[in-house]
Amino acid sequence: MHQPRYEYTFVRFGETWMEGGKIAQEDYRHVIQEHAGEGWRLVQIFAPELGESTEHYYELIFERPIIDAEV
């Protein structure tokens, strides 16, 4: 039996902290819906620990099966 193979894509977006407030640079819900419409499945959200930095980011990790063309 053939094992399924997958391809992955990574979408990075973040928030910039300015003067005590935050400005969202991209709406993650829109990104997820857009990728789902293209056959991608969200498998993980990577969010590194917030340190002393003024910028924080998230990385959405998507996968979808690779469809092998039969000859």
N, CA, C and O atoms as a Tripos MOL2 file, in Angstrom:
@<TRIPOS>MOLECULE
protein
  284   283    71     0     0
PROTEIN
NO_CHARGES

@<TRIPOS>ATOM
      1 N           0.8360   -1.1910    0.0000 N.3       1 MET1
      2 CA          0.0000    0.0000    0.0000 C.3       1 MET1
      3 C           0.8760    1.2480    0.0000 C.2       1 MET1
      4 O           1.8930    1.3090    0.6900 O.2       1 MET1
      5 N           0.4740    2.2180   -0.7670 N.am      2 HIS2
      6 CA          1.2130    3.4640   -0.9130 C.3       2 HIS2
      7 C           0.9630    4.3750    0.2890 C.2       2 HIS2
      8 O          -0.1860    4.6590    0.6300 O.2       2 HIS2
      9 N           2.0450    4.8330    0.9320 N.am      3 GLN3
     10 CA          1.9180    5.7690    2.0520 C.3       3 GLN3
     11 C           1.6430    7.1750    1.5090 C.2       3 GLN3
     12 O           2.2870    7.5880    0.5440 O.2       3 GLN3
     13 N           0.7130    7.9130    2.0990 N.am      4 PRO4
     14 CA          0.4590    9.2720    1.6150 C.3       4 PRO4
     15 C           1.6740   10.1670    1.8450 C.2       4 PRO4
     16 O           2.3980   10.0160    2.8290 O.2       4 PRO4
     17 N           1.8770   11.0860    0.9340 N.am      5 ARG5
     18 CA          2.9450   12.0790    1.0760 C.3       5 ARG5
     19 C           2.2800   13.4440    1.2270 C.2       5 ARG5
     20 O           1.1760   13.6670    0.7300 O.2       5 ARG5
     21 N           2.9590   14.3470    1.9150 N.am      6 TYR6
     22 CA          2.3870   15.6600    2.1820 C.3       6 TYR6
     23 C           3.3610   16.7570    1.7770 C.2       6 TYR6
     24 O           4.5770   16.5680    1.7730 O.2       6 TYR6
     25 N           2.7940   17.9010    1.4390 N.am      7 GLU7
     26 CA          3.5880   19.1040    1.2380 C.3       7 GLU7
     27 C           3.1750   20.1030    2.3120 C.2       7 GLU7
     28 O           2.0620   20.0490    2.8340 O.2       7 GLU7
     29 N           4.0770   21.0020    2.6280 N.am      8 TYR8
     30 CA          3.8340   21.9570    3.7120 C.3       8 TYR8
     31 C           4.0830   23.3800    3.2390 C.2       8 TYR8
     32 O           4.9050   23.6310    2.3580 O.2       8 TYR8
     33 N           3.3590   24.2950    3.8430 N.am      9 THR9
     34 CA          3.6150   25.7090    3.6330 C.3       9 THR9
     35 C           3.5580   26.4060    4.9930 C.2       9 THR9
     36 O           2.8370   25.9800    5.8950 O.2       9 THR9
     37 N           4.3210   27.4680    5.1190 N.am     10 PHE10
     38 CA          4.4530   28.1900    6.3770 C.3      10 PHE10
     39 C           4.0830   29.6500    6.1350 C.2      10 PHE10
     40 O           4.5880   30.2830    5.2070 O.2      10 PHE10
     41 N           3.2040   30.1740    6.9730 N.am     11 VAL11
     42 CA          2.7600   31.5620    6.8340 C.3      11 VAL11
     43 C           3.0950   32.2790    8.1320 C.2      11 VAL11
     44 O           2.5860   31.9330    9.1980 O.2      11 VAL11
     45 N           3.9530   33.2770    8.0270 N.am     12 ARG12
     46 CA          4.3870   34.0230    9.2030 C.3      12 ARG12
     47 C           3.6950   35.3780    9.2270 C.2      12 ARG12
     48 O           3.6380   36.0770    8.2140 O.2      12 ARG12
     49 N           3.1800   35.7360   10.3760 N.am     13 PHE13
     50 CA          2.5940   37.0580   10.5750 C.3      13 PHE13
     51 C           2.8170   37.4460   12.0140 C.2      13 PHE13
     52 O           3.1730   36.6050   12.8390 O.2      13 PHE13
     53 N           2.6120   38.7040   12.3250 N.am     14 GLY14
     54 CA          2.9370   39.1190   13.6840 C.3      14 GLY14
     55 C           2.1550   40.3120   14.1600 C.2      14 GLY14
     56 O           1.2300   40.7920   13.5060 O.2      14 GLY14
     57 N           2.5520   40.7640   15.3020 N.am     15 GLU15
     58 CA          1.9880   41.9520   15.9220 C.3      15 GLU15
     59 C           3.1440   42.8460   16.3020 C.2      15 GLU15
     60 O           4.1780   42.3720   16.7720 O.2      15 GLU15
     61 N           2.9760   44.1200   16.1030 N.am     16 THR16
     62 CA          3.9850   45.0890   16.5010 C.3      16 THR16
     63 C           3.4460   45.8530   17.7110 C.2      16 THR16
     64 O           2.3270   46.3660   17.6920 O.2      16 THR16
     65 N           4.2430   45.9160   18.7330 N.am     17 TRP17
     66 CA          3.8250   46.6200   19.9570 C.3      17 TRP17
     67 C           4.3580   48.0480   19.8890 C.2      17 TRP17
     68 O           5.5600   48.2670   19.7380 O.2      17 TRP17
     69 N           3.4570   49.0070   20.0010 N.am     18 MET18
     70 CA          3.8630   50.4080   19.9330 C.3      18 MET18
     71 C           3.1660   51.1970   21.0380 C.2      18 MET18
     72 O           1.9380   51.2180   21.1210 O.2      18 MET18
     73 N           3.9420   51.8280   21.8630 N.am     19 GLU19
     74 CA          3.4300   52.7060   22.9140 C.3      19 GLU19
     75 C           2.3100   52.0730   23.7180 C.2      19 GLU19
     76 O           1.2710   52.6960   23.9400 O.2      19 GLU19
     77 N           2.5140   50.8370   24.1570 N.am     20 GLY20
     78 CA          1.5460   50.1810   25.0280 C.3      20 GLY20
     79 C           0.3800   49.5360   24.3160 C.2      20 GLY20
     80 O          -0.4150   48.8550   24.9640 O.2      20 GLY20
     81 N           0.2350   49.7180   23.0000 N.am     21 GLY21
     82 CA         -0.8640   49.1080   22.2520 C.3      21 GLY21
     83 C          -0.3120   48.1490   21.2190 C.2      21 GLY21
     84 O           0.8960   48.1150   20.9840 O.2      21 GLY21
     85 N          -1.1810   47.3710   20.6000 N.am     22 LYS22
     86 CA         -0.7000   46.4650   19.5720 C.3      22 LYS22
     87 C          -1.4840   46.6840   18.2880 C.2      22 LYS22
     88 O          -2.6740   46.9990   18.3100 O.2      22 LYS22
     89 N          -0.8100   46.5140   17.2030 N.am     23 ILE23
     90 CA         -1.4170   46.6560   15.8900 C.3      23 ILE23
     91 C          -1.2880   45.3180   15.1800 C.2      23 ILE23
     92 O          -0.1750   44.9010   14.8590 O.2      23 ILE23
     93 N          -2.3910   44.6410   14.9310 N.am     24 ALA24
     94 CA         -2.3470   43.3610   14.2230 C.3      24 ALA24
     95 C          -1.9840   43.6320   12.7700 C.2      24 ALA24
     96 O          -2.6060   44.4710   12.1190 O.2      24 ALA24
     97 N          -0.9780   42.9230   12.2600 N.am     25 GLN25
     98 CA         -0.5380   43.1370   10.8920 C.3      25 GLN25
     99 C          -1.3410   42.3040    9.9040 C.2      25 GLN25
    100 O          -1.4280   42.6620    8.7290 O.2      25 GLN25
    101 N          -1.9250   41.2100   10.3540 N.am     26 GLU26
    102 CA         -2.7060   40.3710    9.4610 C.3      26 GLU26
    103 C          -3.6880   39.5500   10.2920 C.2      26 GLU26
    104 O          -3.3480   39.1160   11.3920 O.2      26 GLU26
    105 N          -4.8900   39.3320    9.7890 N.am     27 ASP27
    106 CA         -5.9050   38.5800   10.5120 C.3      27 ASP27
    107 C          -5.7160   37.0840   10.2450 C.2      27 ASP27
    108 O          -5.8990   36.6230    9.1180 O.2      27 ASP27
    109 N          -5.3490   36.3310   11.2810 N.am     28 TYR28
    110 CA         -5.0620   34.9060   11.0980 C.3      28 TYR28
    111 C          -6.2850   34.1200   10.6260 C.2      28 TYR28
    112 O          -6.1340   33.1210    9.9230 O.2      28 TYR28
    113 N          -7.4740   34.5440   10.9920 N.am     29 ARG29
    114 CA         -8.6830   33.8140   10.5570 C.3      29 ARG29
    115 C          -8.8200   33.8420    9.0360 C.2      29 ARG29
    116 O          -9.1630   32.8370    8.4150 O.2      29 ARG29
    117 N          -8.5540   34.9790    8.4610 N.am     30 HIS30
    118 CA         -8.6140   35.1250    7.0060 C.3      30 HIS30
    119 C          -7.5690   34.2220    6.3410 C.2      30 HIS30
    120 O          -7.8620   33.5690    5.3400 O.2      30 HIS30
    121 N          -6.3730   34.1840    6.8850 N.am     31 VAL31
    122 CA         -5.2970   33.3550    6.3440 C.3      31 VAL31
    123 C          -5.6920   31.8830    6.3800 C.2      31 VAL31
    124 O          -5.4740   31.1630    5.4050 O.2      31 VAL31
    125 N          -6.2650   31.4280    7.4820 N.am     32 ILE32
    126 CA         -6.6720   30.0250    7.6100 C.3      32 ILE32
    127 C          -7.7710   29.6890    6.6150 C.2      32 ILE32
    128 O          -7.7050   28.6580    5.9450 O.2      32 ILE32
    129 N          -8.7800   30.5460    6.5100 N.am     33 GLN33
    130 CA         -9.8780   30.3010    5.5660 C.3      33 GLN33
    131 C          -9.3780   30.2720    4.1260 C.2      33 GLN33
    132 O          -9.7890   29.4220    3.3370 O.2      33 GLN33
    133 N          -8.5050   31.1880    3.7950 N.am     34 GLU34
    134 CA         -7.9630   31.2610    2.4410 C.3      34 GLU34
    135 C          -7.1950   29.9780    2.0830 C.2      34 GLU34
    136 O          -7.3740   29.4290    0.9960 O.2      34 GLU34
    137 N          -6.3540   29.5140    2.9870 N.am     35 HIS35
    138 CA         -5.5800   28.2940    2.7370 C.3      35 HIS35
    139 C          -6.4780   27.0530    2.7160 C.2      35 HIS35
    140 O          -6.2560   26.1410    1.9190 O.2      35 HIS35
    141 N          -7.4750   27.0160    3.5750 N.am     36 ALA36
    142 CA         -8.4060   25.8780    3.5770 C.3      36 ALA36
    143 C          -9.1120   25.7690    2.2370 C.2      36 ALA36
    144 O          -9.3380   24.6640    1.7460 O.2      36 ALA36
    145 N          -9.4600   26.8880    1.6450 N.am     37 GLY37
    146 CA        -10.0970   26.9010    0.3380 C.3      37 GLY37
    147 C          -9.2050   26.3660   -0.7720 C.2      37 GLY37
    148 O          -9.6890   25.9670   -1.8320 O.2      37 GLY37
    149 N          -7.8950   26.3590   -0.5240 N.am     38 GLU38
    150 CA         -6.9250   25.8450   -1.4920 C.3      38 GLU38
    151 C          -6.5050   24.4130   -1.1610 C.2      38 GLU38
    152 O          -5.5750   23.8790   -1.7660 O.2      38 GLU38
    153 N          -7.1980   23.7870   -0.1900 N.am     39 GLY39
    154 CA         -6.8980   22.3920    0.1470 C.3      39 GLY39
    155 C          -5.8880   22.1810    1.2530 C.2      39 GLY39
    156 O          -5.5090   21.0430    1.5310 O.2      39 GLY39
    157 N          -5.4410   23.2570    1.8930 N.am     40 TRP40
    158 CA         -4.4820   23.1440    2.9960 C.3      40 TRP40
    159 C          -5.2200   22.9060    4.3050 C.2      40 TRP40
    160 O          -6.3540   23.3510    4.4830 O.2      40 TRP40
    161 N          -4.5630   22.2000    5.2180 N.am     41 ARG41
    162 CA         -5.0910   21.9270    6.5540 C.3      41 ARG41
    163 C          -4.1270   22.5060    7.5750 C.2      41 ARG41
    164 O          -2.9290   22.2290    7.5250 O.2      41 ARG41
    165 N          -4.6410   23.3080    8.4990 N.am     42 LEU42
    166 CA         -3.8110   23.8770    9.5610 C.3      42 LEU42
    167 C          -3.3860   22.7630   10.5010 C.2      42 LEU42
    168 O          -4.2350   22.0530   11.0390 O.2      42 LEU42
    169 N          -2.0750   22.5960   10.7090 N.am     43 VAL43
    170 CA         -1.6090   21.5320   11.6000 C.3      43 VAL43
    171 C          -0.9720   22.0680   12.8740 C.2      43 VAL43
    172 O          -0.9190   21.3670   13.8840 O.2      43 VAL43
    173 N          -0.4820   23.3200   12.8330 N.am     44 GLN44
    174 CA          0.1390   23.8490   14.0420 C.3      44 GLN44
    175 C           0.2890   25.3590   13.9470 C.2      44 GLN44
    176 O           0.4410   25.9180   12.8610 O.2      44 GLN44
    177 N           0.2430   26.0070   15.1050 N.am     45 ILE45
    178 CA          0.5760   27.4200   15.2080 C.3      45 ILE45
    179 C           1.8070   27.5040   16.0900 C.2      45 ILE45
    180 O           1.7790   27.0960   17.2510 O.2      45 ILE45
    181 N           2.8890   28.0370   15.5340 N.am     46 PHE46
    182 CA          4.1400   28.1910   16.2680 C.3      46 PHE46
    183 C           4.2250   29.6160   16.7720 C.2      46 PHE46
    184 O           4.1080   30.5590   15.9890 O.2      46 PHE46
    185 N           4.4260   29.7880   18.0670 N.am     47 ALA47
    186 CA          4.5360   31.1160   18.6620 C.3      47 ALA47
    187 C           5.7220   31.1120   19.6240 C.2      47 ALA47
    188 O           5.6150   30.5880   20.7320 O.2      47 ALA47
    189 N           6.8450   31.6880   19.2140 N.am     48 PRO48
    190 CA          8.0030   31.7210   20.1010 C.3      48 PRO48
    191 C           7.7230   32.5450   21.3470 C.2      48 PRO48
    192 O           6.8640   33.4260   21.3510 O.2      48 PRO48
    193 N           8.4520   32.2450   22.3850 N.am     49 GLU49
    194 CA          8.2680   32.9410   23.6550 C.3      49 GLU49
    195 C           8.5760   34.4180   23.5020 C.2      49 GLU49
    196 O           9.5620   34.8030   22.8740 O.2      49 GLU49
    197 N           7.7220   35.2330   24.0850 N.am     50 LEU50
    198 CA          7.9260   36.6740   24.0530 C.3      50 LEU50
    199 C           9.0270   37.0540   25.0220 C.2      50 LEU50
    200 O           8.9540   36.7270   26.2060 O.2      50 LEU50
    201 N          10.0330   37.7310   24.5380 N.am     51 GLY51
    202 CA         11.1310   38.1670   25.3940 C.3      51 GLY51
    203 C          11.1340   39.6740   25.5220 C.2      51 GLY51
    204 O          10.0900   40.3100   25.6650 O.2      51 GLY51
    205 N          12.3110   40.2190   25.4680 N.am     52 GLU52
    206 CA         12.4680   41.6620   25.5740 C.3      52 GLU52
    207 C          12.1640   42.3800   24.2580 C.2      52 GLU52
    208 O          12.1160   43.6100   24.2170 O.2      52 GLU52
    209 N          11.9600   41.6210   23.1920 N.am     53 SER53
    210 CA         11.7380   42.1980   21.8710 C.3      53 SER53
    211 C          10.4330   42.9840   21.8210 C.2      53 SER53
    212 O           9.4900   42.6940   22.5580 O.2      53 SER53
    213 N          10.3930   43.9820   20.9400 N.am     54 THR54
    214 CA          9.1690   44.7650   20.7540 C.3      54 THR54
    215 C           8.2980   44.1570   19.6590 C.2      54 THR54
    216 O           7.1840   44.6270   19.4270 O.2      54 THR54
    217 N           8.7850   43.1260   18.9900 N.am     55 GLU55
    218 CA          8.0170   42.4940   17.9270 C.3      55 GLU55
    219 C           7.8490   41.0070   18.2270 C.2      55 GLU55
    220 O           8.7800   40.3430   18.6850 O.2      55 GLU55
    221 N           6.6700   40.5060   17.9670 N.am     56 HIS56
    222 CA          6.3460   39.1160   18.2220 C.3      56 HIS56
    223 C           5.6670   38.5800   16.9740 C.2      56 HIS56
    224 O           4.8920   39.2880   16.3300 O.2      56 HIS56
    225 N           5.9550   37.3320   16.6320 N.am     57 TYR57
    226 CA          5.3270   36.7800   15.4390 C.3      57 TYR57
    227 C           4.7580   35.3970   15.7170 C.2      57 TYR57
    228 O           5.0990   34.7500   16.7080 O.2      57 TYR57
    229 N           3.8930   34.9690   14.8290 N.am     58 TYR58
    230 CA          3.3070   33.6390   14.8480 C.3      58 TYR58
    231 C           3.5720   33.0200   13.4880 C.2      58 TYR58
    232 O           3.6660   33.7290   12.4860 O.2      58 TYR58
    233 N           3.6920   31.7150   13.4490 N.am     59 GLU59
    234 CA          3.8390   31.0240   12.1780 C.3      59 GLU59
    235 C           2.7830   29.9320   12.1020 C.2      59 GLU59
    236 O           2.7290   29.0450   12.9550 O.2      59 GLU59
    237 N           1.9380   30.0050   11.0660 N.am     60 LEU60
    238 CA          0.9250   28.9880   10.8420 C.3      60 LEU60
    239 C           1.5300   27.9330    9.9280 C.2      60 LEU60
    240 O           2.1440   28.2690    8.9150 O.2      60 LEU60
    241 N           1.3620   26.6660   10.2730 N.am     61 ILE61
    242 CA          1.9150   25.5750    9.4830 C.3      61 ILE61
    243 C           0.7530   24.7760    8.9010 C.2      61 ILE61
    244 O          -0.0950   24.2620    9.6300 O.2      61 ILE61
    245 N           0.7340   24.6850    7.5770 N.am     62 PHE62
    246 CA         -0.3270   23.9870    6.8520 C.3      62 PHE62
    247 C           0.2510   22.7920    6.1010 C.2      62 PHE62
    248 O           1.4160   22.7970    5.7030 O.2      62 PHE62
    249 N          -0.5920   21.7560    5.9140 N.am     63 GLU63
    250 CA         -0.1900   20.6210    5.0910 C.3      63 GLU63
    251 C          -1.3440   20.2270    4.1760 C.2      63 GLU63
    252 O          -2.5080   20.5240    4.4470 O.2      63 GLU63
    253 N          -0.9900   19.5520    3.0860 N.am     64 ARG64
    254 CA         -1.9960   18.9510    2.2160 C.3      64 ARG64
    255 C          -1.3450   17.7640    1.5210 C.2      64 ARG64
    256 O          -0.1390   17.7680    1.2740 O.2      64 ARG64
    257 N          -2.1460   16.7470    1.2060 N.am     65 PRO65
    258 CA         -1.5820   15.5690    0.5630 C.3      65 PRO65
    259 C          -1.1120   15.8890   -0.8580 C.2      65 PRO65
    260 O          -1.7180   16.6970   -1.5630 O.2      65 PRO65
    261 N          -0.0370   15.2490   -1.2520 N.am     66 ILE66
    262 CA          0.4480   15.3650   -2.6140 C.3      66 ILE66
    263 C          -0.2850   14.3010   -3.4270 C.2      66 ILE66
    264 O          -0.2420   13.1130   -3.1090 O.2      66 ILE66
    265 N          -0.9380   14.7450   -4.4530 N.am     67 ILE67
    266 CA         -1.6790   13.8320   -5.3310 C.3      67 ILE67
    267 C          -0.7310   13.3790   -6.4360 C.2      67 ILE67
    268 O          -0.3170   14.1730   -7.2810 O.2      67 ILE67
    269 N          -0.3960   12.0920   -6.4180 N.am     68 ASP68
    270 CA          0.4760   11.5310   -7.4460 C.3      68 ASP68
    271 C          -0.3280   11.3100   -8.7190 C.2      68 ASP68
    272 O          -1.3940   10.6950   -8.7000 O.2      68 ASP68
    273 N           0.1900   11.8140   -9.8050 N.am     69 ALA69
    274 CA         -0.4760   11.6060  -11.0990 C.3      69 ALA69
    275 C          -0.1810   10.1890  -11.5670 C.2      69 ALA69
    276 O           0.9780    9.7860  -11.6640 O.2      69 ALA69
    277 N          -1.2230    9.4490  -11.8510 N.am     70 GLU70
    278 CA         -1.0450    8.0820  -12.3290 C.3      70 GLU70
    279 C          -0.7450    8.1130  -13.8190 C.2      70 GLU70
    280 O          -1.3830    8.8330  -14.5860 O.2      70 GLU70
    281 N           0.2410    7.3150  -14.2100 N.am     71 VAL71
    282 CA          0.6460    7.2680  -15.6150 C.3      71 VAL71
    283 C           0.0010    6.1010  -16.2990 C.2      71 VAL71
    284 O           0.2180    5.8880  -17.4920 O.2      71 VAL71
@<TRIPOS>BOND
     1     1     2 1
     2     2     3 1
     3     3     4 2
     4     3     5 am
     5     5     6 1
     6     6     7 1
     7     7     8 2
     8     7     9 am
     9     9    10 1
    10    10    11 1
    11    11    12 2
    12    11    13 am
    13    13    14 1
    14    14    15 1
    15    15    16 2
    16    15    17 am
    17    17    18 1
    18    18    19 1
    19    19    20 2
    20    19    21 am
    21    21    22 1
    22    22    23 1
    23    23    24 2
    24    23    25 am
    25    25    26 1
    26    26    27 1
    27    27    28 2
    28    27    29 am
    29    29    30 1
    30    30    31 1
    31    31    32 2
    32    31    33 am
    33    33    34 1
    34    34    35 1
    35    35    36 2
    36    35    37 am
    37    37    38 1
    38    38    39 1
    39    39    40 2
    40    39    41 am
    41    41    42 1
    42    42    43 1
    43    43    44 2
    44    43    45 am
    45    45    46 1
    46    46    47 1
    47    47    48 2
    48    47    49 am
    49    49    50 1
    50    50    51 1
    51    51    52 2
    52    51    53 am
    53    53    54 1
    54    54    55 1
    55    55    56 2
    56    55    57 am
    57    57    58 1
    58    58    59 1
    59    59    60 2
    60    59    61 am
    61    61    62 1
    62    62    63 1
    63    63    64 2
    64    63    65 am
    65    65    66 1
    66    66    67 1
    67    67    68 2
    68    67    69 am
    69    69    70 1
    70    70    71 1
    71    71    72 2
    72    71    73 am
    73    73    74 1
    74    74    75 1
    75    75    76 2
    76    75    77 am
    77    77    78 1
    78    78    79 1
    79    79    80 2
    80    79    81 am
    81    81    82 1
    82    82    83 1
    83    83    84 2
    84    83    85 am
    85    85    86 1
    86    86    87 1
    87    87    88 2
    88    87    89 am
    89    89    90 1
    90    90    91 1
    91    91    92 2
    92    91    93 am
    93    93    94 1
    94    94    95 1
    95    95    96 2
    96    95    97 am
    97    97    98 1
    98    98    99 1
    99    99   100 2
   100    99   101 am
   101   101   102 1
   102   102   103 1
   103   103   104 2
   104   103   105 am
   105   105   106 1
   106   106   107 1
   107   107   108 2
   108   107   109 am
   109   109   110 1
   110   110   111 1
   111   111   112 2
   112   111   113 am
   113   113   114 1
   114   114   115 1
   115   115   116 2
   116   115   117 am
   117   117   118 1
   118   118   119 1
   119   119   120 2
   120   119   121 am
   121   121   122 1
   122   122   123 1
   123   123   124 2
   124   123   125 am
   125   125   126 1
   126   126   127 1
   127   127   128 2
   128   127   129 am
   129   129   130 1
   130   130   131 1
   131   131   132 2
   132   131   133 am
   133   133   134 1
   134   134   135 1
   135   135   136 2
   136   135   137 am
   137   137   138 1
   138   138   139 1
   139   139   140 2
   140   139   141 am
   141   141   142 1
   142   142   143 1
   143   143   144 2
   144   143   145 am
   145   145   146 1
   146   146   147 1
   147   147   148 2
   148   147   149 am
   149   149   150 1
   150   150   151 1
   151   151   152 2
   152   151   153 am
   153   153   154 1
   154   154   155 1
   155   155   156 2
   156   155   157 am
   157   157   158 1
   158   158   159 1
   159   159   160 2
   160   159   161 am
   161   161   162 1
   162   162   163 1
   163   163   164 2
   164   163   165 am
   165   165   166 1
   166   166   167 1
   167   167   168 2
   168   167   169 am
   169   169   170 1
   170   170   171 1
   171   171   172 2
   172   171   173 am
   173   173   174 1
   174   174   175 1
   175   175   176 2
   176   175   177 am
   177   177   178 1
   178   178   179 1
   179   179   180 2
   180   179   181 am
   181   181   182 1
   182   182   183 1
   183   183   184 2
   184   183   185 am
   185   185   186 1
   186   186   187 1
   187   187   188 2
   188   187   189 am
   189   189   190 1
   190   190   191 1
   191   191   192 2
   192   191   193 am
   193   193   194 1
   194   194   195 1
   195   195   196 2
   196   195   197 am
   197   197   198 1
   198   198   199 1
   199   199   200 2
   200   199   201 am
   201   201   202 1
   202   202   203 1
   203   203   204 2
   204   203   205 am
   205   205   206 1
   206   206   207 1
   207   207   208 2
   208   207   209 am
   209   209   210 1
   210   210   211 1
   211   211   212 2
   212   211   213 am
   213   213   214 1
   214   214   215 1
   215   215   216 2
   216   215   217 am
   217   217   218 1
   218   218   219 1
   219   219   220 2
   220   219   221 am
   221   221   222 1
   222   222   223 1
   223   223   224 2
   224   223   225 am
   225   225   226 1
   226   226   227 1
   227   227   228 2
   228   227   229 am
   229   229   230 1
   230   230   231 1
   231   231   232 2
   232   231   233 am
   233   233   234 1
   234   234   235 1
   235   235   236 2
   236   235   237 am
   237   237   238 1
   238   238   239 1
   239   239   240 2
   240   239   241 am
   241   241   242 1
   242   242   243 1
   243   243   244 2
   244   243   245 am
   245   245   246 1
   246   246   247 1
   247   247   248 2
   248   247   249 am
   249   249   250 1
   250   250   251 1
   251   251   252 2
   252   251   253 am
   253   253   254 1
   254   254   255 1
   255   255   256 2
   256   255   257 am
   257   257   258 1
   258   258   259 1
   259   259   260 2
   260   259   261 am
   261   261   262 1
   262   262   263 1
   263   263   264 2
   264   263   265 am
   265   265   266 1
   266   266   267 1
   267   267   268 2
   268   267   269 am
   269   269   270 1
   270   270   271 1
   271   271   272 2
   272   271   273 am
   273   273   274 1
   274   274   275 1
   275   275   276 2
   276   275   277 am
   277   277   278 1
   278   278   279 1
   279   279   280 2
   280   279   281 am
   281   281   282 1
   282   282   283 1
   283   283   284 2
@<TRIPOS>SUBSTRUCTURE
     1 MET1         2 RESIDUE 1 A MET
     2 HIS2         6 RESIDUE 1 A HIS
     3 GLN3        10 RESIDUE 1 A GLN
     4 PRO4        14 RESIDUE 1 A PRO
     5 ARG5        18 RESIDUE 1 A ARG
     6 TYR6        22 RESIDUE 1 A TYR
     7 GLU7        26 RESIDUE 1 A GLU
     8 TYR8        30 RESIDUE 1 A TYR
     9 THR9        34 RESIDUE 1 A THR
    10 PHE10       38 RESIDUE 1 A PHE
    11 VAL11       42 RESIDUE 1 A VAL
    12 ARG12       46 RESIDUE 1 A ARG
    13 PHE13       50 RESIDUE 1 A PHE
    14 GLY14       54 RESIDUE 1 A GLY
    15 GLU15       58 RESIDUE 1 A GLU
    16 THR16       62 RESIDUE 1 A THR
    17 TRP17       66 RESIDUE 1 A TRP
    18 MET18       70 RESIDUE 1 A MET
    19 GLU19       74 RESIDUE 1 A GLU
    20 GLY20       78 RESIDUE 1 A GLY
    21 GLY21       82 RESIDUE 1 A GLY
    22 LYS22       86 RESIDUE 1 A LYS
    23 ILE23       90 RESIDUE 1 A ILE
    24 ALA24       94 RESIDUE 1 A ALA
    25 GLN25       98 RESIDUE 1 A GLN
    26 GLU26      102 RESIDUE 1 A GLU
    27 ASP27      106 RESIDUE 1 A ASP
    28 TYR28      110 RESIDUE 1 A TYR
    29 ARG29      114 RESIDUE 1 A ARG
    30 HIS30      118 RESIDUE 1 A HIS
    31 VAL31      122 RESIDUE 1 A VAL
    32 ILE32      126 RESIDUE 1 A ILE
    33 GLN33      130 RESIDUE 1 A GLN
    34 GLU34      134 RESIDUE 1 A GLU
    35 HIS35      138 RESIDUE 1 A HIS
    36 ALA36      142 RESIDUE 1 A ALA
    37 GLY37      146 RESIDUE 1 A GLY
    38 GLU38      150 RESIDUE 1 A GLU
    39 GLY39      154 RESIDUE 1 A GLY
    40 TRP40      158 RESIDUE 1 A TRP
    41 ARG41      162 RESIDUE 1 A ARG
    42 LEU42      166 RESIDUE 1 A LEU
    43 VAL43      170 RESIDUE 1 A VAL
    44 GLN44      174 RESIDUE 1 A GLN
    45 ILE45      178 RESIDUE 1 A ILE
    46 PHE46      182 RESIDUE 1 A PHE
    47 ALA47      186 RESIDUE 1 A ALA
    48 PRO48      190 RESIDUE 1 A PRO
    49 GLU49      194 RESIDUE 1 A GLU
    50 LEU50      198 RESIDUE 1 A LEU
    51 GLY51      202 RESIDUE 1 A GLY
    52 GLU52      206 RESIDUE 1 A GLU
    53 SER53      210 RESIDUE 1 A SER
    54 THR54      214 RESIDUE 1 A THR
    55 GLU55      218 RESIDUE 1 A GLU
    56 HIS56      222 RESIDUE 1 A HIS
    57 TYR57      226 RESIDUE 1 A TYR
    58 TYR58      230 RESIDUE 1 A TYR
    59 GLU59      234 RESIDUE 1 A GLU
    60 LEU60      238 RESIDUE 1 A LEU
    61 ILE61      242 RESIDUE 1 A ILE
    62 PHE62      246 RESIDUE 1 A PHE
    63 GLU63      250 RESIDUE 1 A GLU
    64 ARG64      254 RESIDUE 1 A ARG
    65 PRO65      258 RESIDUE 1 A PRO
    66 ILE66      262 RESIDUE 1 A ILE
    67 ILE67      266 RESIDUE 1 A ILE
    68 ASP68      270 RESIDUE 1 A ASP
    69 ALA69      274 RESIDUE 1 A ALA
    70 GLU70      278 RESIDUE 1 A GLU
    71 VAL71      282 RESIDUE 1 A VAL
